[in-house]
Structures are given as structure tokens and as C-alpha cells.
């Protein structure tokens, strides 16, 4: 059994004109005409959460540094 060639002979390809042109309407659409079938997009986090996360990180770093500064001051 022979497998079909990945690069078929243009003389045997239906719909091709001389010079390998294609008749208008013979080409498939550039995009699928289906809508609403894609995966559900998740919602963006709220603006409050977008502000709270960096504030929490900066606060934790500040407390971490403050802890070691106080510890160094008490042992000196």
C-alpha cells in the first residue's frame, strides 16, 4: 500500500488553473465560522486584589527587615 505524497502533483490537484492559480471561491475561509465554542476565559482579578498583593509583599519584606534591625539593636 502506498502512502499519498505530502506534496501532490499540481496537474492532478482539483481546482487549480494553469500557473497554479485558484478560482475565486475555491479557497477555504481563513477562519472558522464557529463562535462561542472556545474555552471559557477566566475573569480578571479585582482591582482591590491587584493592589493588595503588592502591598502585602512589601509589608512582609518591611517586617522581615525590621525584625533583624531590632534584633541587631538589642544584641549590640
Secondary structure by P-SEA (a helix, b strand, c coil): cccccccccccccccccccccccccccccccccccccccbbbbcccaaaaaaaaaaaaaaaaaaaaaaaaaaaaac
